[in-house]
Amino acid sequence: MKIDWAALGSVFGVSLVATVALVGLFTLGVIGLSKQERAAAQGGSAALARTGAYACFGLCLAAVTYGIYLIVV
């Protein structure tokens, strides 16, 4: 049995980057929702924060769906 170390390293690198990107997007979504609540409490408009948060959550959902698609197909 021979291990292709270059392919293993490539898979590790892509997995690490994808994980950090998804966690970062989800974090931005949570921050956007918390800023939206703060802006609403102070009487300001929170539409931009809410829209950005929903966009981040949508991108997370799209990435997870694409990953499941790659596994199944």
Order of alpha helices (4+ residues) and beta strands (2+ residues): alpha-alpha
